[in-house]
Amino acid sequence: MEFSKDVLKLDLPAEADRIVAFIRDQLKWMHRKGIVIGLSGGVDSALAAALSVEAVGKDKVLGLLLPDKESSPQSAEFASKHAAALGIETILVDITPVLEAFGTYEKRDAVVRSVFPEYGPGYGMKITLPPDVLNKDSLNFFTLTVVDPGGAAHTVRLSPDQAQGIIAATCTKHRTRMMTQYYHAERLNYLVCGTTNKSEALQGLFVKYGDGGVDIEPIAHLFKTQVRALAAHMGVIPEIVGRPPCPDTYSAPVTDEEWYFRMPFEQLDLLLYAWEAKVPLPEIARVMGLAEDQIKRAFRDFTSKHNTTEHLRQFPPSLG
């Protein structure tokens, strides 16, 4: 297909039918009765839920709302509203006690206090990668931002060990949510439906045995912009379709663009498609109005993230 700004446009009814058939086939093959899905209040899980309902019916889809004390209240609000529109049963499980028992907040905050000793109650925190990857040569180093009770933000670059300490603690949220989903799936003889999209899958923005530990991935072939378009077609509520994508795992607000992707999805998805399809640089530059140096910076970033996270997309090595 010739590269253009329309290269990611879908035949939305046909694509919905294709995914619905896939879900039905997998349910039959796994001998499961229904589907469990974690509803985050974001567009990926909302679309996966809508497609699941179309595939198996509202009475065989269970939506789990799995907030912790740092989740945005808007997430549960939107997830509940979407579930009500779909007519599916939901169960709300606050995972805060499990995280506190494991020491998730304590372990993470100890790292934060090693950088900002004053960090404590009333503060928020987030970590991000450097912005504007198209125009600046930079490595994928994380910075920590804390927001004090007065609203002032303070930012410091993290060492690799500090960043890994924060990420390791944060990933326990994803794994606790997945543990909860599998409890209900096994209780009901349901399968667990994944919500990772292709923009995330290619660059490793998922947690092994967390949101990456599922039975099926019905939208992992769709870029984020395609997910949004299909979600609108499937009747996902406008509040979710238009909501800026965010990880909702830190106590200070942060978008997916700030946290990991380093550019808007409208640019990211076209560039990811071109990178994967090996579209010639001059053609990309002509279609997207970018300089070839900008494209090369983006491609270096994609390649680095893809290679670093390749193990996440593979089964564990064995001698078998």
N, C-alpha and C positions, 0 to 999 in steps of 0.2 A: 504494500500500500504506500502511495506517495505521502511523504511527510508534509503535514499542514497543521494549522491550529485546530482543525476539525478531526484529526486522526483518532482522537479518543471518544468521539461521539458514538453512541450505541443505538441500536434498534431496541429501545427500552422494553416493549412488550415481549419481543423474542428473547431478550436476555433474561427477563424475569421468568419466562417459561422454562428456559434452559436450566436455571439455578433451582427452580422448584422441582424439576424432574430429577436433578442430581440429589437433592435432599431426600426425596422419596426413595430413590434407589439405595442410598446409603442406609436409610432407616431399615429398609427391607433386608439388606445384606447383613447388617449388624443384629438383626432380630430384636430391635428395640420398639417400644410402644409409643414413644413421643420424644420431645425435645426440651432440654433445659438450656436456658440462655441467661447470662448475666447482663442486666440492663444498666448501662452506665449513665444514661442521659445523653449519650453521643450518637452521631449518625450511623456509625458502623453497626453497633448492637441493635439500634432501632431498625435498620434495614434487614439485618439477619433475622430479627424477630418477625417482621412483616412477611418475609419470604417463607419462614417456617410455618406461620399460620396458613399461608396460601397452600403450602405443601401438605400439611397434616391436619389442619383444622385448629381452631382456637382452644378446644378442650384438651388438646394433647401438647400444648406448649406451656411451660412454666417459666415465668420471668422472675429472676432473683435480683433484688436491689441490695447491694452489698457496700454500704458506705462505712467510713470510719470517721472519727471525730474531726478530721481535717478535710473531708469531702465538702464540696460546694453544696449547699442546700438546694440549689437550682438543679443539680444533677438528679436527685431523687424526685424532685417535683416534675421535671420533664419526663423522666422514665415512667413515673406513675401515670401521667397523663397519656403517654403513648400506649402503655399497656391497657389502659381503660378503653382507648379508641379501638385497639385490636380485640378487646374482650377476653384477654387471657388472665389467668390467675397469677398473682404475684405474692412473693414472700419477701419481707424485709428482714435482713439479718445485719445488725450492726457488728462489724468485725473488730471494733475497738478493744473489747476485753481480750481477745485472742492476741492482738498485736501488743497490748500492754504486758500480757503474761510472757510473751516471747522477749520483750524488751526492744521492740522495733523503734519506738520513739526515743527511748533512752540511749540506744546504740547510735542512732543517727545524730541526736542532739549533742552527744559527747564529741563527735567530729566537728559539728558546727561551733561548739564552744571552744574547741582548740584553735579556731580562727577568730571568732568573736566571743571573748569570754563573758561579755555582758548579755549574751543571748539567753532568753528565758521566757516566762509567761508574758503574753501580750505581743510577742514577736511573731513574724512570719518568715518563711524561708523558701527558696527555690534554687535550682541549679540550671544553668543554660550554657549553650555553646555560642561562640562568637557569631554575631549577625553578619548579614550582607556578604555571603560567600562568593557572590558573583564579582564583586569589586575589590575584595581584599584577600590577599594571600594570608592564610592563617591555618594553624593546626587545630585539630579537634580537642581543645582543652576546655574543661568546664570551669565556669566561674560560679561562685556562691553569692547570692544576694540575700541579705536579711533586711526585713522591714521592721523598724522599731515601733513601739506603741504610738509614737507621734506621727507615723507615716513616712518617716525619712528612710530612704533605701541606702544600704552600704554594700559595696561589691568588692570581692577579692578573688583573684585566680586561685584555684585549688591545685594542690599537687595530685599526681595520679592516685596515690594511696588515699588521700582525703576524699577524692571523688568516688573511688571504689567503695569506700566505707559508707558513704551516703547512699549510693546506688544499691549496695547489697542490702542495707536495711530497708530501703524503699521497696525493693522487689519482694520482700516478705508480704507486702500488701497484696500483690498480684497472686502469689502462691496461696495465701489464705483464702482469697476469693475463689480460686479454682478448687481448693480442697472442699469448700462449701458446695460448689456446683456439683462436684462428683458425689458428695454424700446424697444429695437429692436425686441425681441421675440414677445412682445405683439403687436407691430406695424404691424408685418408681420404674426401674428398667427402661430409663430414657437414655438418650445420648446427649453429650454436651456439645453445643454448637459454638464454634469459634467466631471471632469478629475481626480478625486481622485483615487489613486491606493490602493491596500490592505495594503501595508506596511504603508501608511499614515493613512488609515482608522482605523486599529487596534490600533494605538498609538495616534490617535487624532490630527494628523498634518493637520488640515484643520480649516477654520474659519466658525463658525456658522453664517448663513445668508450671508456669503461671498462665498468662493469657495465651501462651503458645502451646499449652498442654491440653488439647481438646480432641474430640472424636472426628469432627468434620470442620472444614474451612470453606464455607460456601461463597465468600466474597474475596478470597485472597488473590484472585485473578483480576480484580478491579482496582484501578487507581482511585485515589480519594475523590477526585473530581467526578469520576464515573459513579462512585458510591453515592455522592450527593444527588446526581441526576436521577439515578434509579430510585433513591429514597423518596424524592419528590413524586416520581411516577407511581410509587407504591402507596402513597398517601401518608407517609411519615409526617407528623405534625410540624408545621413551619418553624416553631421554636427550636426544634432539634436540627432541621435541615440548615437553618441559617446560623446555628451556634458555632463560634470559632472552636476548632478542635483543640482539646487540651487534655493533658494526662490526668488531671484532678488527683494527684498523689502528693502534692506539696501543700504546705500551709499558706503560701503566698500564691496568688494567681499567676499562671504561666501558660502560654499557648504551645502547641506542638511545634510551631515554627521557631519560637524562641528556644524551646527546650532541646530540639534535635535537628530539624530539617533545614533551618537557616535561610529559607526563602518561602514565598507564598506558594500554596499548592498549585495555583494556576500555572506558574512557571515550573515548579518542581516536577509535576507529572509529565508535562511535555518533554522536559529534559531527561527524565528517567526513561521514558519511552525511547527517545533518541539514543540514549546511552546503551540501553539493552539491545536495540535494533541495529546499532552501529551505523546510524545515519551520518553521512559525511558532514564535517564541521561547516563548510560553506553553506550547505543547504539548511542546517539548523540556524545559522546566523541570519540567513535571508528570511526565513519564516518567522523567527522570533524577534528579530530586530536587536540581536545581541552581537557583541564583538566576539571573535573566536577565542580571545584570551578569557573572557567571562565564561564561555562554555567549557574551556579546559579546566578552569578552577572548579566548576560544578562537577565535572566528570572525575577529577581527582578526589573530590569529597565523596562521591558515590562509590568509587572503587575502593577507597580506604574503608568506608563503613561496611561495604559488602564483604570484603575480604576478612575484616576483623570479626565479623559476625557469622561467617560461613558455617561454623560448627553448630550454630543454633538451628540451622535448616537441615541438619543431617541427623540420622539415627546415631546413637552412641557407638563408637568403634568397638568391634569385637573380633575374635579370631574365628568365628563361625563361618 
